[in-house]
């Protein structure tokens, strides 16, 4: 009986999609700019069936705010178009 309770506790702790997704999103919001880490975080969320392919505007806004000033200036010049850039273009 104790093993069933232990198993239930483990599942509640480690098979909680809400907490897992929340953890990955929090990492995206708090990390410094590093494209590999961002891509890994997005891949992890994609595996968890989150629609990251629809998040270009959100992800770009998050990442661009963490650019160093000069990189941000170059980014704004490079993508001065009124069109919303894609994550693919940013990479």
VOMAR-54234 format. One record per atom (N, C-alpha, C, O, CB): chain; residue number from 0; x, y, z; atom name. Coordinates in Angstrom, 3 decimals, padded with zeros to 6 digits. Each point is the difference from the previous one (the first is absolute). Glycine has a CB too. Example, Ala and Ser with C-alpha at 12.3 -4.5 7.8 and 13.67 -1.06 7.14 Angstrom:
<atoms>
(A; 0; (013.190; -005.690; 007.800); N)
(A; 0; (-000.890; 001.190; 000.000); CA)
(A; 0; (000.900; 001.200; 000.000); C)
(A; 0; (001.036; -000.019; 000.665); O)
(A; 0; (-002.928; -001.154; 000.581); CB)
(A; 1; (001.542; 002.223; -001.966); N)
(A; 1; (000.820; 001.190; 000.060); CA)
(A; 1; (-000.770; 001.090; 000.730); C)
(A; 1; (000.509; 001.108; 000.169); O)
(A; 1; (000.675; -001.736; -002.314); CB)
</atoms>
This chain:
<atoms>
(A; 0; (000.813; -001.195; 000.000); N)
(A; 0; (-000.813; 001.195; 000.000); CA)
(A; 0; (000.864; 001.269; 000.000); C)
(A; 0; (-000.329; 000.980; -000.668); O)
(A; 0; (-001.464; -002.256; 001.870); CB)
(A; 1; (002.882; 001.248; -000.459); N)
(A; 1; (000.891; 001.150; 000.069); CA)
(A; 1; (000.650; 000.265; -001.348); C)
(A; 1; (000.242; 001.152; -000.362); O)
(A; 1; (000.176; -001.633; 002.776); CB)
(A; 2; (-000.132; -000.593; -003.164); N)
(A; 2; (000.619; 000.188; -001.313); CA)
(A; 2; (-000.956; 000.683; -000.970); C)
(A; 2; (000.435; 000.770; -000.856); O)
(A; 2; (000.974; -002.798; 001.254); CB)
(A; 3; (-002.685; 001.762; -000.278); N)
(A; 3; (-000.994; 000.668; -000.859); CA)
(A; 3; (-000.063; 001.483; 000.349); C)
(A; 3; (-000.076; 000.849; -000.888); O)
(A; 3; (-001.269; -002.987; 000.697); CB)
(A; 4; (001.376; 002.444; 001.479); N)
(A; 4; (-000.019; 001.395; 000.433); CA)
(A; 4; (001.266; 000.724; -000.454); C)
(A; 4; (-000.051; 001.150; -000.434); O)
(A; 4; (-001.357; -001.787; 002.416); CB)
(A; 5; (002.531; -000.048; -001.876); N)
(A; 5; (001.265; 000.588; -000.446); CA)
(A; 5; (-000.034; 000.260; -001.498); C)
(A; 5; (000.446; 001.050; -000.465); O)
(A; 5; (000.770; -002.231; 002.316); CB)
(A; 6; (-001.747; 000.221; -002.607); N)
(A; 6; (-000.101; 000.154; -001.444); CA)
(A; 6; (-000.908; 001.177; -000.353); C)
(A; 6; (000.313; 000.781; -000.898); O)
(A; 6; (000.070; -003.251; 000.609); CB)
(A; 7; (-001.483; 002.593; 000.980); N)
(A; 7; (-000.940; 001.102; -000.232); CA)
(A; 7; (000.674; 001.343; 000.293); C)
(A; 7; (-000.172; 000.959; -000.752); O)
(A; 7; (-001.770; -002.473; 001.337); CB)
(A; 8; (002.696; 001.580; 000.493); N)
(A; 8; (000.730; 001.232; 000.329); CA)
(A; 8; (001.010; 000.353; -001.086); C)
(A; 8; (000.127; 001.162; -000.385); O)
(A; 8; (-000.421; -001.661; 002.820); CB)
(A; 9; (001.011; -000.513; -002.928); N)
(A; 9; (000.966; 000.244; -001.083); CA)
(A; 9; (-000.689; 000.501; -001.259); C)
(A; 9; (000.469; 000.948; -000.630); O)
(A; 9; (001.004; -002.725; 001.576); CB)
(A; 10; (-002.581; 001.148; -001.316); N)
(A; 10; (-000.735; 000.444; -001.185); CA)
(A; 10; (-000.519; 001.420; 000.168); C)
(A; 10; (000.079; 000.812; -000.922); O)
(A; 10; (-000.722; -003.179; 000.463); CB)
(A; 11; (000.114; 002.663; 001.636); N)
(A; 11; (-000.511; 001.353; 000.247); CA)
(A; 11; (001.105; 001.045; -000.105); C)
(A; 11; (-000.238; 001.125; -000.440); O)
(A; 11; (-001.521; -002.094; 001.925); CB)
(A; 12; (002.959; 000.593; -001.081); N)
(A; 12; (001.110; 000.952; -000.012); CA)
(A; 12; (000.668; 000.119; -001.367); C)
(A; 12; (000.290; 001.107; -000.452); O)
(A; 12; (000.067; -001.629; 002.845); CB)
(A; 13; (-000.111; -000.599; -003.050); N)
(A; 13; (000.825; 000.003; -001.212); CA)
(A; 13; (-000.768; -000.210; -001.292); C)
(A; 13; (000.588; 000.095; -001.077); O)
(A; 13; (001.215; -000.933; 002.478); CB)
(A; 14; (-003.076; 000.561; -001.331); N)
(A; 14; (-000.798; -000.164; -001.215); CA)
(A; 14; (-001.069; 001.095; -000.066); C)
(A; 14; (-001.104; -000.219; -000.500); O)
(A; 14; (001.517; -002.288; 000.523); CB)
(A; 15; (-000.065; 003.674; 000.485); N)
(A; 15; (-000.915; 001.130; 000.054); CA)
(A; 15; (000.322; 000.935; -001.170); C)
(A; 15; (000.917; 000.818; 000.082); O)
(A; 15; (-001.133; -001.002; 002.461); CB)
(A; 16; (-000.554; 000.052; -003.637); N)
(A; 16; (000.285; 000.794; -001.207); CA)
(A; 16; (-000.049; 001.500; 000.276); C)
(A; 16; (000.800; 000.761; -000.544); O)
(A; 16; (-001.746; -002.609; -000.839); CB)
(A; 17; (000.021; 002.266; 002.218); N)
(A; 17; (-000.110; 001.431; 000.296); CA)
(A; 17; (001.302; 000.521; 000.601); C)
(A; 17; (000.500; 001.045; -000.415); O)
(A; 17; (-002.979; -001.299; 000.776); CB)
(A; 18; (003.026; -000.465; 000.609); N)
(A; 18; (001.243; 000.440; 000.629); CA)
(A; 18; (001.182; -000.079; -000.954); C)
(A; 18; (000.881; 000.859; 000.028); O)
(A; 18; (-001.781; -001.611; 002.161); CB)
(A; 19; (000.925; -000.264; -003.024); N)
(A; 19; (001.100; -000.153; -000.959); CA)
(A; 19; (-000.026; 001.138; -001.024); C)
(A; 19; (001.028; 000.619; -000.276); O)
(A; 19; (-001.091; -003.130; 000.583); CB)
(A; 20; (-001.116; 002.777; -000.866); N)
(A; 20; (-000.133; 001.091; -000.982); CA)
(A; 20; (000.327; 001.331; 000.663); C)
(A; 20; (000.723; 000.818; -000.568); O)
(A; 20; (-002.484; -002.113; -000.699); CB)
(A; 21; (001.232; 001.511; 002.461); N)
(A; 21; (000.264; 001.246; 000.713); CA)
(A; 21; (001.499; 000.183; 000.234); C)
(A; 21; (000.509; 001.114; -000.116); O)
(A; 21; (-002.763; -001.275; 001.221); CB)
(A; 22; (002.946; -000.889; -000.786); N)
(A; 22; (001.440; 000.065; 000.225); CA)
(A; 22; (000.745; 000.397; -001.275); C)
(A; 22; (000.902; 000.836; 000.045); O)
(A; 22; (-001.131; -002.579; 001.743); CB)
(A; 23; (-000.143; 001.151; -002.921); N)
(A; 23; (000.662; 000.332; -001.268); CA)
(A; 23; (-000.304; 001.434; -000.418); C)
(A; 23; (000.893; 000.697; -000.483); O)
(A; 23; (-001.026; -003.104; -000.204); CB)
(A; 24; (-001.083; 002.855; 000.857); N)
(A; 24; (-000.353; 001.382; -000.349); CA)
(A; 24; (000.771; 000.969; 000.897); C)
(A; 24; (000.508; 001.019; -000.468); O)
(A; 24; (-002.815; -001.754; -000.291); CB)
(A; 25; (002.388; 000.414; 002.032); N)
(A; 25; (000.735; 000.860; 000.931); CA)
(A; 25; (001.462; 000.112; -000.404); C)
(A; 25; (000.586; 001.078; 000.090); O)
(A; 25; (-002.158; -001.728; 001.747); CB)
(A; 26; (002.165; -000.451; -002.280); N)
(A; 26; (001.390; 000.042; -000.471); CA)
(A; 26; (000.136; 000.924; -001.203); C)
(A; 26; (000.972; 000.749; -000.102); O)
(A; 26; (-000.617; -003.085; 000.943); CB)
(A; 27; (-001.332; 002.286; -001.759); N)
(A; 27; (000.039; 000.889; -001.165); CA)
(A; 27; (-000.079; 001.465; 000.423); C)
(A; 27; (000.662; 000.859; -000.582); O)
(A; 27; (-001.731; -002.655; -000.805); CB)
(A; 28; (000.267; 002.067; 002.388); N)
(A; 28; (-000.197; 001.379; 000.433); CA)
(A; 28; (001.166; 000.560; 000.799); C)
(A; 28; (000.176; 001.217; 000.061); O)
(A; 28; (-002.587; -001.682; -000.045); CB)
(A; 29; (003.208; -000.396; 000.596); N)
(A; 29; (001.044; 000.498; 000.888); CA)
(A; 29; (001.420; -000.209; -000.518); C)
(A; 29; (000.945; 000.530; 000.583); O)
(A; 29; (-002.497; -000.975; 001.258); CB)
(A; 30; (001.720; -000.301; -002.903); N)
(A; 30; (001.357; -000.277; -000.473); CA)
(A; 30; (000.587; 001.182; -000.750); C)
(A; 30; (-000.720; 000.851; -000.522); O)
(A; 30; (000.141; -003.260; 000.379); CB)
(A; 31; (001.897; 002.441; 000.104); N)
(A; 31; (000.679; 000.978; -000.827); CA)
(A; 31; (-000.078; -000.502; -001.444); C)
(A; 31; (-000.360; -001.152; -000.241); O)
(A; 31; (001.931; 001.872; 002.150); CB)
(A; 32; (-001.241; 000.130; -002.847); N)
(A; 32; (-000.120; -000.386; -001.407); CA)
(A; 32; (001.032; -001.055; -000.342); C)
(A; 32; (001.205; 000.233; 000.088); O)
(A; 32; (-002.075; 002.043; -000.667); CB)
(A; 33; (000.393; -003.399; 000.202); N)
(A; 33; (000.845; -001.078; -000.496); CA)
(A; 33; (-000.909; -000.849; -000.877); C)
(A; 33; (-000.862; -000.720; 000.504); O)
(A; 33; (002.437; 000.720; 001.554); CB)
(A; 34; (-001.382; 000.085; -003.367); N)
(A; 34; (-000.933; -000.619; -000.934); CA)
(A; 34; (-000.135; -001.500; 000.202); C)
(A; 34; (-001.088; -000.547; -000.181); O)
(A; 34; (001.656; 002.323; -001.428); CB)
(A; 35; (000.513; -002.450; 001.979); N)
(A; 35; (-000.083; -001.451; 000.186); CA)
(A; 35; (-000.923; -000.334; 001.153); C)
(A; 35; (-000.838; -000.894; -000.115); O)
(A; 35; (003.151; 000.629; -000.791); CB)
(A; 36; (-002.170; 000.980; 002.027); N)
(A; 36; (-000.862; -000.250; 001.152); CA)
(A; 36; (-001.449; 000.313; -000.331); C)
(A; 36; (-000.901; -000.736; 000.402); O)
(A; 36; (002.806; 001.253; 001.130); CB)
(A; 37; (-002.136; 000.565; -002.259); N)
(A; 37; (-001.363; 000.349; -000.385); CA)
(A; 37; (-000.584; -001.069; -000.899); C)
(A; 37; (-001.151; -000.396; 000.180); O)
(A; 37; (001.699; 002.825; 000.019); CB)
(A; 38; (000.222; -002.904; -001.163); N)
(A; 38; (-000.473; -001.044; -000.906); CA)
(A; 38; (-000.300; -001.287; 000.758); C)
(A; 38; (-000.992; -000.671; -000.286); O)
(A; 38; (002.324; 001.693; -001.568); CB)
(A; 39; (-000.486; -001.371; 002.814); N)
(A; 39; (-000.231; -001.209; 000.801); CA)
(A; 39; (-001.280; 000.160; 000.817); C)
(A; 39; (-000.804; -000.928; 000.086); O)
(A; 39; (003.296; 000.482; 000.033); CB)
(A; 40; (-002.680; 001.614; 000.475); N)
(A; 40; (-001.213; 000.250; 000.776); CA)
(A; 40; (-001.255; -000.083; -000.854); C)
(A; 40; (-001.013; -000.555; 000.427); O)
(A; 40; (002.344; 001.996; 001.088); CB)
(A; 41; (-001.263; -000.889; -002.722); N)
(A; 41; (-001.145; -000.059; -000.907); CA)
(A; 41; (-000.265; -001.432; -000.447); C)
(A; 41; (-001.154; -000.411; -000.120); O)
(A; 41; (001.653; 002.744; -000.653); CB)
(A; 42; (000.554; -003.087; 000.528); N)
(A; 42; (-000.155; -001.412; -000.384); CA)
(A; 42; (-000.665; -000.785; 001.128); C)
(A; 42; (-000.884; -000.820; -000.246); O)
(A; 42; (002.924; 000.977; -001.235); CB)
(A; 43; (-001.611; 000.096; 002.717); N)
(A; 43; (-000.593; -000.685; 001.146); CA)
(A; 43; (-001.490; 000.317; 000.106); C)
(A; 43; (-000.811; -000.888; 000.262); O)
(A; 43; (003.024; 000.967; 000.929); CB)
(A; 44; (-002.569; 001.184; -001.393); N)
(A; 44; (-001.415; 000.377; 000.052); CA)
(A; 44; (-000.775; -000.611; -001.154); C)
(A; 44; (-001.160; -000.377; 000.162); O)
(A; 44; (001.785; 002.507; 000.972); CB)
(A; 45; (000.001; -002.230; -002.291); N)
(A; 45; (-000.639; -000.624; -001.159); CA)
(A; 45; (-000.294; -001.473; 000.282); C)
(A; 45; (-001.073; -000.499; -000.336); O)
(A; 45; (002.261; 002.111; -001.198); CB)
(A; 46; (-000.236; -002.298; 002.148); N)
(A; 46; (-000.190; -001.410; 000.359); CA)
(A; 46; (-001.170; -000.144; 000.968); C)
(A; 46; (-000.687; -001.021; 000.003); O)
(A; 46; (003.146; 000.580; -000.347); CB)
(A; 47; (-002.681; 001.460; 001.161); N)
(A; 47; (-001.118; -000.013; 000.948); CA)
(A; 47; (-001.297; 000.499; -000.643); C)
(A; 47; (-000.958; 000.343; 000.692); O)
(A; 47; (002.592; 000.016; 001.171); CB)
(A; 48; (-001.644; -000.324; -003.198); N)
(A; 48; (-001.181; 000.361; -000.800); CA)
(A; 48; (-000.458; 001.444; 000.200); C)
(A; 48; (-001.194; 000.296; -000.030); O)
(A; 48; (000.512; -002.667; 000.165); CB)
(A; 49; (001.662; 003.272; 000.072); N)
(A; 49; (-000.305; 001.420; 000.070); CA)
(A; 49; (000.198; 000.592; -001.394); C)
(A; 49; (000.945; -000.376; -000.693); O)
(A; 49; (-000.245; 000.509; 003.150); CB)
(A; 50; (-001.564; 000.778; -002.880); N)
(A; 50; (000.040; 000.522; -001.375); CA)
(A; 50; (001.095; 001.042; -000.233); C)
(A; 50; (-000.293; 001.130; -000.389); O)
(A; 50; (-002.135; -001.568; 000.276); CB)
(A; 51; (003.681; 000.063; 000.350); N)
(A; 51; (001.099; 000.959; -000.120); CA)
(A; 51; (000.176; 000.510; -001.421); C)
(A; 51; (000.581; 001.065; -000.205); O)
(A; 51; (000.531; -002.203; 002.098); CB)
(A; 52; (-001.601; 000.401; -002.868); N)
(A; 52; (000.101; 000.459; -001.391); CA)
(A; 52; (-000.874; 001.227; -000.243); C)
(A; 52; (000.096; 000.629; -001.053); O)
(A; 52; (000.378; -002.982; 000.330); CB)
(A; 53; (-001.312; 002.694; 001.672); N)
(A; 53; (-000.871; 001.181; -000.107); CA)
(A; 53; (000.490; 001.147; 000.884); C)
(A; 53; (-000.663; 001.033; 000.089); O)
(A; 53; (-001.265; -002.547; -000.592); CB)
(A; 54; (003.064; 001.348; 001.147); N)
(A; 54; (000.471; 000.963; 000.992); CA)
(A; 54; (001.082; 000.936; -000.503); C)
(A; 54; (000.655; 000.640; 000.822); O)
(A; 54; (-001.231; -002.299; 000.867); CB)
(A; 55; (000.799; 001.776; -002.965); N)
(A; 55; (001.101; 000.807; -000.521); CA)
(A; 55; (000.054; 001.403; 000.616); C)
(A; 55; (001.051; 000.424; 000.479); O)
(A; 55; (-001.225; -001.715; -002.598); CB)
(A; 56; (-000.934; 001.998; 002.108); N)
(A; 56; (-000.001; 001.382; 000.506); CA)
(A; 56; (000.372; 000.048; 001.475); C)
(A; 56; (000.728; 000.896; 000.427); O)
(A; 56; (-002.477; -000.295; -002.113); CB)
(A; 57; (001.261; -001.547; 002.460); N)
(A; 57; (000.288; -000.024; 001.430); CA)
(A; 57; (001.472; -000.327; 000.243); C)
(A; 57; (000.684; 000.700; 000.748); O)
(A; 57; (-003.057; -001.395; -000.276); CB)
(A; 58; (002.853; -000.369; -001.106); N)
(A; 58; (001.385; -000.431; 000.209); CA)
(A; 58; (000.981; 001.077; -000.459); C)
(A; 58; (000.977; 000.286; 000.692); O)
(A; 58; (-001.685; -002.680; -000.983); CB)
(A; 59; (000.450; 002.987; -000.865); N)
(A; 59; (000.896; 001.046; -000.501); CA)
(A; 59; (000.015; 001.196; 000.943); C)
(A; 59; (001.060; 000.573; 000.251); O)
(A; 59; (-001.498; -001.324; -002.604); CB)
(A; 60; (-000.704; 001.128; 002.870); N)
(A; 60; (-000.051; 001.117; 000.942); CA)
(A; 60; (000.810; -000.295; 001.254); C)
(A; 60; (000.723; 000.865; 000.496); O)
(A; 60; (-002.979; -000.258; -001.374); CB)
(A; 61; (002.136; -001.816; 001.385); N)
(A; 61; (000.752; -000.394; 001.196); CA)
(A; 61; (001.492; 000.021; -000.286); C)
(A; 61; (000.773; 000.591; 000.753); O)
(A; 61; (-002.696; -002.011; 000.016); CB)
(A; 62; (002.324; 000.779; -001.849); N)
(A; 62; (001.423; -000.110; -000.326); CA)
(A; 62; (000.592; 001.364; -000.342); C)
(A; 62; (001.099; 000.324; 000.450); O)
(A; 62; (-001.484; -002.660; -001.277); CB)
(A; 63; (-000.320; 003.130; 000.046); N)
(A; 63; (000.531; 001.296; -000.434); CA)
(A; 63; (000.221; 000.959; 001.170); C)
(A; 63; (000.903; 000.835; -000.048); O)
(A; 63; (-002.068; -001.157; -002.131); CB)
(A; 64; (000.358; 000.209; 003.218); N)
(A; 64; (000.202; 000.887; 001.155); CA)
(A; 64; (001.289; -000.321; 000.750); C)
(A; 64; (000.483; 000.807; 000.794); O)
(A; 64; (-002.958; -000.587; -000.590); CB)
(A; 65; (003.020; -001.391; -000.458); N)
(A; 65; (001.234; -000.400; 000.684); CA)
(A; 65; (001.255; 000.199; -000.855); C)
(A; 65; (001.110; -000.290; 000.445); O)
(A; 65; (-002.463; -001.358; 000.825); CB)
(A; 66; (001.175; 002.137; -002.483); N)
(A; 66; (001.157; 000.294; -000.842); CA)
(A; 66; (000.822; 001.119; 000.623); C)
(A; 66; (-000.558; 000.905; 000.620); O)
(A; 66; (-000.705; -001.639; -002.671); CB)
(A; 67; (002.573; 000.681; 001.895); N)
(A; 67; (000.806; 001.178; 000.348); CA)
(A; 67; (-000.439; 001.176; -000.881); C)
(A; 67; (-000.540; -000.206; -001.086); O)
(A; 67; (002.517; -001.261; 001.786); CB)
(A; 68; (-001.751; 002.662; -000.246); N)
(A; 68; (-000.485; 001.204; -000.685); CA)
(A; 68; (000.381; 000.030; -001.487); C)
(A; 68; (-000.847; 000.274; -000.849); O)
(A; 68; (001.017; 000.936; 003.027); CB)
(A; 69; (001.092; -001.490; -002.491); N)
(A; 69; (000.451; 000.056; -001.399); CA)
(A; 69; (-000.670; -001.070; -000.854); C)
(A; 69; (-000.382; 000.266; -001.140); O)
(A; 69; (002.570; 000.644; 001.921); CB)
(A; 70; (-002.329; -002.091; -000.249); N)
(A; 70; (-000.676; -001.080; -000.737); CA)
(A; 70; (-001.460; 000.362; -000.218); C)
(A; 70; (-000.554; -000.240; -001.072); O)
(A; 70; (002.127; -001.474; 002.051); CB)
(A; 71; (-002.189; 002.288; 000.034); N)
(A; 71; (-001.403; 000.414; -000.130); CA)
(A; 71; (-000.147; 001.053; -001.092); C)
(A; 71; (-000.952; -000.050; -000.779); O)
(A; 71; (000.567; -000.455; 003.213); CB)
(A; 72; (001.307; 001.451; -002.501); N)
(A; 72; (-000.036; 001.046; -001.025); CA)
(A; 72; (000.125; -000.621; -001.398); C)
(A; 72; (-000.743; 000.358; -000.915); O)
(A; 72; (001.753; 001.296; 002.551); CB)
(A; 73; (-000.067; -002.585; -001.790); N)
(A; 73; (000.173; -000.690; -001.292); CA)
(A; 73; (-001.251; -000.790; -000.365); C)
(A; 73; (-000.428; -000.009; -001.154); O)
(A; 73; (002.902; -000.144; 001.566); CB)
(A; 74; (-003.047; -000.503; 000.577); N)
(A; 74; (-001.228; -000.767; -000.222); CA)
(A; 74; (-001.112; 000.915; -000.505); C)
(A; 74; (-000.698; -000.347; -000.952); O)
(A; 74; (001.369; -001.280; 002.754); CB)
(A; 75; (-000.843; 002.782; -001.180); N)
(A; 75; (-001.051; 000.931; -000.404); CA)
(A; 75; (000.240; 000.523; -001.419); C)
(A; 75; (-000.956; 000.188; -000.753); O)
(A; 75; (000.636; 000.462; 003.161); CB)
(A; 76; (001.564; -000.416; -002.780); N)
(A; 76; (000.320; 000.466; -001.352); CA)
(A; 76; (-000.242; -001.116; -001.010); C)
(A; 76; (-000.599; 000.223; -001.052); O)
(A; 76; (002.307; 001.382; 001.984); CB)
(A; 77; (-001.239; -002.798; -000.607); N)
(A; 77; (-000.129; -001.146; -000.910); CA)
(A; 77; (-001.459; -000.363; -000.267); C)
(A; 77; (-000.365; -000.359; -001.120); O)
(A; 77; (002.553; -000.487; 001.963); CB)
(A; 78; (-003.004; 000.941; 000.182); N)
(A; 78; (-001.401; -000.395; -000.136); CA)
(A; 78; (-000.918; 001.195; 000.205); C)
(A; 78; (-000.904; -000.031; 000.835); O)
(A; 78; (001.475; -002.274; -000.042); CB)
(A; 79; (-000.329; 003.346; -001.557); N)
(A; 79; (-000.787; 001.224; 000.113); CA)
(A; 79; (-001.362; -000.115; -000.680); C)
(A; 79; (-000.813; 000.920; 000.082); O)
(A; 79; (002.942; 000.354; 000.005); CB)
(A; 80; (-002.376; -002.373; -000.742); N)
(A; 80; (-001.265; -000.230; -000.689); CA)
(A; 80; (-001.162; -000.009; 000.997); C)
(A; 80; (000.177; -000.384; 001.156); O)
(A; 80; (001.033; -000.934; -002.934); CB)
(A; 81; (-002.403; 001.743; 001.331); N)
(A; 81; (-001.159; -000.071; 000.888); CA)
(A; 81; (-000.502; -001.437; 000.216); C)
(A; 81; (-000.870; -000.239; 000.837); O)
(A; 81; (000.249; 002.528; -001.616); CB)
(A; 82; (001.175; -003.237; 000.018); N)
(A; 82; (-000.391; -001.399; 000.169); CA)
(A; 82; (000.577; -000.552; 001.302); C)
(A; 82; (001.065; 000.425; 000.448); O)
(A; 82; (-001.170; -000.722; -002.954); CB)
(A; 83; (-000.598; -000.637; 003.093); N)
(A; 83; (000.487; -000.633; 001.225); CA)
(A; 83; (001.041; -001.038; -000.379); C)
(A; 83; (-000.290; -000.912; -000.774); O)
(A; 83; (-001.917; 001.301; 001.964); CB)
(A; 84; (003.421; -000.262; -000.654); N)
(A; 84; (001.039; -000.973; -000.344); CA)
(A; 84; (-000.315; -001.365; 000.620); C)
(A; 84; (-000.786; -000.104; 000.941); O)
(A; 84; (002.485; 001.967; -001.087); CB)
(A; 85; (-001.087; -002.872; -000.388); N)
(A; 85; (-000.211; -001.356; 000.517); CA)
(A; 85; (001.187; -000.416; 000.842); C)
(A; 85; (001.085; 000.570; -000.113); O)
(A; 85; (-002.494; -001.160; -001.881); CB)
(A; 86; (001.203; -000.394; 002.830); N)
(A; 86; (001.082; -000.550; 000.808); CA)
(A; 86; (001.104; -000.549; -000.896); C)
(A; 86; (001.183; 000.107; 000.323); O)
(A; 86; (-002.814; -000.658; 001.509); CB)
(A; 87; (001.241; -000.032; -002.951); N)
(A; 87; (000.976; -000.540; -000.964); CA)
(A; 87; (000.933; 001.094; -000.489); C)
(A; 87; (001.206; -000.225; -000.106); O)
(A; 87; (-002.856; -001.521; -000.604); CB)
(A; 88; (001.120; 002.925; 000.409); N)
(A; 88; (000.842; 001.116; -000.457); CA)
(A; 88; (000.943; 000.476; 001.109); C)
(A; 88; (001.138; 000.384; -000.271); O)
(A; 88; (-002.960; 000.312; -001.317); CB)
(A; 89; (001.355; -000.721; 002.809); N)
(A; 89; (000.834; 000.445; 001.105); CA)
(A; 89; (001.167; -000.947; 000.227); C)
(A; 89; (001.106; 000.437; 000.320); O)
(A; 89; (-003.099; 000.634; 000.720); CB)
(A; 90; (001.749; -002.364; -001.203); N)
(A; 90; (001.061; -000.984; 000.207); CA)
(A; 90; (001.075; 000.195; -001.026); C)
(A; 90; (000.991; -000.730; -000.003); O)
(A; 90; (-002.609; -000.893; 000.964); CB)
</atoms>
